[in-house]
Amino acid sequence: MSKLSFSSITPDLKDYVRNNIKGHSLEISEKTLDLTKTKKDTEILGVFVDSKVDKTVFDALPKLKMIATFSTGFDHIDLKEAKKRKITVCNVPTYGENTVAQHALALLLALSRKLFQSVKIVKEGVYDYHGLRGFDLKGKTIGIIGTGHIGIHLVDMLDGFEATKIAYDAFPNPELTKTHKFKYVSLNKLYSDSDVISLHVPLFPTTYHMINKTAVKKMKDGVYIINTARGGLTDPEALVWGLENGKIAGVGTDVLEEETYFQNPEKVLNLKNGEELRRTLMENVLIDHTNTIVTPHNAFNSTEALKRIIDTSLDNIKSFLNGKVQNNVIK
Ligand code: NAI
């Protein structure tokens, strides 16, 4: 019998998790990892990205053998320290390409028909369509940056809209153009030809603030920008600049570079440098702007995707307990 401790498990999934890990001692919490409430002899830890697993955690749990993170990313875990202590770390490599692509499409459809403003005024008692004119996707050019798991799902989801789809990827895969309806173009061509641009690339030093003022200037007047990837891909000042002068007609984003400050507003008082403050203020302007929709990093959050995350994590644990490690992130 092994000793397991899971944090950040939503109430609706608690019984499901219990029923799938039988014969072991299991502690489950809805909250993030709390060492004061975690048994010292815990051997397997299940955590989400909101729990930092560092030296303090390893020191407090000397029997720890394995960490199952309920996520693809694992930058919240100190892998060097885990490796040193021979602790296995497993992740969920894919769970929701369709889920995130659907959210990108939802942001785009909402912007295209001024859905947010429409619902808001009706709820306020004003039943009047004036000022709520939208636009058709039919005949428009949609530029997708990044043709990986999520980007290519969006390409497919857009098939029914009679729009032209173009894409840019730093590592294009020409095979994809045989089975999906889009063509690759250069980044400059994507900027100049797209009526809508949707971002699906990871945040790397090379992609940091790729949507800056220089990029925005190359775009079509009245472009719409959708971001369900990472906030750091866009310079918020460039977005505000584009929205203010009409270059950008609308922004739909699920991610903000300084989102930790919006999650914990009191942290704003401790901002470390002027740059962070500038970005936070600019992202505040973005949130308040009439032509934007900002959602709280919610694109992954569907019932089905969460179940896929839990299923893979439970599989990772069962495999580990059977002496076979899968989805190991420590190379
Ligand atoms: P992926 O790794 O399958 O695809 C990324 C694509 O970007 C690849 O085709 C790659 O060649 C391309 N790429 C890499 N560097 C590039 C560059 N400099 N310029 C242009 N293209 C470049 O990733 P996937 O699964 O499609 O996810 C994309 C991003 O979506 C993730 O990195 C993550 O940040 C974000 N994401 C957001 C979620 C949310 O809840 N909002 C949930 C899941 C992922």
Residues whose N, C-alpha, C, O or C-beta is under 5 A from the ligand:
A	BS01	NAI	V100 G146 T147 G148 H149 I150 G151 Y168 D169 A170 F171 H200 V201 P202 L203 T206 T207 T228 A229 R230 D254 H297 N298 A299 F300
